[in-house]
């Protein structure tokens, strides 16, 4: 995710933010499929990572929303 955000120029920032958000969603998806076999510490860590992926998804979604609003305002 970080390389997409860092590599983003002004022109393709929206695209890169969408990629970052998609990668966060994918991370969450795969973490939901991880088997911990009842290991409490592993399950705890898995849940923490799922929460972090969700937070990143929401952050990138908010950034994207702001960029889209700015784009609409600039075009008026």
trRosetta pair geometry for C-beta under 8 A, 3 or more apart (Angstrom, degrees):
i j d omega theta_ij theta_ji phi_ij phi_ji
1 4 5.9 -63 -160 34 37 110
1 5 6.5 28 152 -15 71 108
1 20 4.7 83 -154 -138 93 84
1 23 4.9 -169 -80 90 90 139
1 24 6.6 55 -96 -57 143 82
1 56 6.9 -5 -170 177 171 142
2 5 5.7 -59 -150 39 35 109
2 6 5.9 29 157 -16 71 110
3 6 5.7 -54 -137 42 31 109
3 7 5.7 28 163 -18 66 115
4 7 6.0 -58 -137 41 24 107
4 8 6.7 43 156 -47 58 98
4 16 4.7 172 166 -163 87 90
4 19 4.7 -137 -157 95 153 123
4 20 5.1 -168 88 -64 129 86
4 23 7.3 163 9 -4 148 144
5 8 5.9 -42 -160 1 30 119
5 16 6.2 146 -93 146 35 117
5 17 7.3 65 -105 -90 80 61
5 20 5.6 50 -59 -79 95 144
7 16 6.6 -172 78 -121 84 140
8 12 5.9 -135 -145 93 74 80
8 13 4.6 88 166 -109 125 60
8 15 7.8 172 -123 68 103 77
8 16 3.6 -133 -87 43 113 161
8 17 7.2 44 -101 -39 159 73
9 12 5.7 57 52 32 82 87
9 13 7.0 -112 87 -51 35 78
10 13 6.1 -24 -149 -25 27 116
12 15 4.5 -46 -171 42 85 119
12 16 5.7 87 128 -25 89 98
13 16 5.8 -59 -146 39 31 109
13 17 6.2 31 156 -20 67 107
13 67 6.4 -158 110 -128 112 146
14 17 5.8 -56 -147 36 29 110
14 18 6.4 32 153 -20 64 105
14 64 6.6 91 -145 -134 75 81
14 67 5.2 -178 -90 129 89 144
14 68 7.3 95 -123 -66 125 74
14 71 7.7 5 -66 -45 140 145
15 18 5.7 -55 -153 34 31 113
15 19 6.6 32 150 -20 65 103
16 19 5.5 -50 -150 33 36 114
16 20 6.5 39 150 -20 65 102
17 20 5.5 -49 -148 35 35 114
17 21 6.4 36 152 -19 65 104
17 60 5.4 171 -174 -165 82 93
17 63 5.3 -137 -144 104 137 117
17 64 4.9 174 125 -76 129 87
17 67 6.7 157 27 4 159 152
18 21 5.7 -53 -147 37 32 111
18 22 6.3 33 153 -20 65 107
18 60 7.9 153 -89 158 20 118
18 64 6.4 91 -72 -108 69 135
19 22 5.6 -55 -147 37 31 113
19 23 6.3 32 154 -20 65 106
20 23 5.8 -55 -148 36 30 111
20 24 6.6 32 152 -20 63 103
20 56 7.5 -113 159 164 96 106
20 60 4.7 -163 103 -117 107 146
21 24 5.7 -52 -152 33 33 113
21 25 6.6 34 150 -18 64 104
21 56 8.0 -174 -113 133 49 79
21 57 5.7 85 -154 -141 74 62
21 60 3.8 -161 -74 109 85 130
21 61 5.8 105 -125 -61 134 68
21 64 6.5 -31 -36 -27 146 139
22 25 5.6 -53 -152 35 34 113
22 26 6.3 34 151 -19 66 105
23 26 5.5 -51 -144 37 34 113
23 27 6.3 41 153 -24 64 102
24 27 5.6 -49 -149 32 32 114
24 28 6.6 34 151 -19 62 104
24 53 5.1 160 -171 -168 77 74
24 54 7.7 151 160 -78 111 15
24 56 4.1 -157 -119 101 136 108
24 57 4.1 -169 114 -68 129 75
24 60 6.3 170 4 17 142 136
25 28 5.7 -55 -154 35 32 112
25 29 6.4 36 148 -23 65 105
25 53 7.7 144 -81 163 17 108
25 57 5.6 94 -64 -110 71 127
26 29 5.4 -50 -149 32 35 116
26 30 6.4 28 157 -13 67 104
27 30 6.1 -58 -149 40 30 104
27 31 6.2 29 154 -19 65 110
27 49 7.7 -112 156 160 109 100
27 53 4.4 -154 97 -121 111 131
27 56 7.9 21 52 62 139 137
28 31 5.8 -57 -144 38 29 111
28 32 6.5 34 154 -24 62 104
28 50 5.7 85 -137 -145 78 72
28 53 4.0 180 -66 118 84 136
28 54 6.1 89 -101 -61 137 69
28 57 6.8 -26 -23 -36 139 138
29 32 5.9 -59 -159 29 28 113
29 33 7.1 16 149 -12 61 107
30 33 5.7 -62 -156 38 40 109
30 34 7.0 57 146 -42 67 91
31 34 5.6 -30 -154 1 42 118
31 46 5.9 161 -175 -164 97 83
31 49 5.3 -158 -127 106 147 112
31 50 4.8 -168 113 -78 137 83
31 53 6.4 -180 11 -2 144 151
32 50 6.7 89 -66 -112 74 126
34 46 5.5 -155 80 -124 131 129
36 39 4.9 -120 168 49 90 88
36 42 4.0 173 -144 107 108 114
36 43 4.3 166 99 -67 166 76
36 46 5.8 -118 -59 -12 130 144
37 42 7.8 25 44 68 74 147
38 43 7.6 -29 -157 -37 16 131
39 42 3.9 47 94 20 117 116
39 43 6.3 163 84 -16 60 86
40 43 5.7 -60 -145 39 28 110
40 44 6.1 32 156 -23 66 106
41 44 5.6 -51 -146 34 31 114
41 45 6.4 29 155 -16 64 106
42 45 5.8 -56 -148 39 31 109
42 46 6.2 36 152 -23 65 106
43 46 5.5 -51 -145 35 32 115
43 47 6.4 32 156 -18 64 105
44 47 6.0 -57 -152 36 28 110
44 48 6.6 30 150 -20 63 106
45 48 5.6 -51 -148 34 34 114
45 49 6.4 32 154 -17 65 106
46 49 5.8 -58 -150 38 30 109
46 50 6.4 33 152 -21 65 105
47 50 5.5 -49 -145 34 34 114
47 51 6.4 36 154 -19 64 104
48 51 5.8 -56 -153 36 31 112
48 52 6.5 30 150 -18 65 106
49 52 5.5 -51 -145 36 35 112
49 53 6.3 38 154 -20 66 103
50 53 5.7 -53 -149 35 31 112
50 54 6.4 34 151 -20 63 105
51 54 5.6 -53 -150 35 32 114
51 55 6.4 33 152 -19 65 105
52 55 5.6 -52 -147 36 33 112
52 56 6.4 34 153 -18 65 104
53 56 5.7 -53 -149 37 32 111
53 57 6.4 38 150 -23 64 104
54 57 5.5 -52 -150 34 32 115
54 58 6.5 29 153 -16 65 105
55 58 5.7 -55 -149 38 32 110
55 59 6.3 35 152 -21 66 105
56 59 5.5 -51 -144 35 33 113
56 60 6.2 26 160 -12 67 106
57 60 6.2 -59 -146 41 25 103
57 61 6.2 30 152 -22 62 111
58 61 5.4 -54 -145 37 30 116
58 62 6.4 32 155 -20 64 104
59 62 5.8 -55 -152 34 30 110
59 63 6.5 29 151 -18 64 104
60 63 5.5 -48 -146 36 37 114
60 64 6.2 40 153 -21 66 105
61 64 5.7 -54 -148 36 30 113
61 65 6.4 34 152 -22 63 105
62 65 5.6 -50 -147 34 32 114
62 66 6.5 32 154 -18 64 104
63 66 5.8 -57 -153 36 31 110
63 67 6.4 30 151 -19 66 106
64 67 5.7 -54 -147 36 32 111
64 68 6.3 31 155 -18 66 106
65 68 5.8 -56 -148 37 29 110
65 69 6.4 29 153 -18 64 107
66 69 5.7 -55 -147 38 31 111
66 70 6.2 33 154 -21 65 106
67 70 5.6 -54 -147 36 30 113
67 71 6.3 34 152 -22 64 106
68 71 5.6 -51 -147 34 32 114
68 72 6.5 33 153 -18 64 103
69 72 5.8 -53 -150 35 32 110
69 73 6.3 30 152 -17 65 108
70 73 5.7 -56 -147 40 31 111
70 74 6.1 32 154 -21 66 108
71 74 5.7 -54 -143 36 29 111
71 75 6.4 22 158 -15 62 110
72 75 6.0 -64 -149 39 28 107
72 76 6.8 33 153 -31 63 105
73 76 6.0 -53 -152 20 32 114
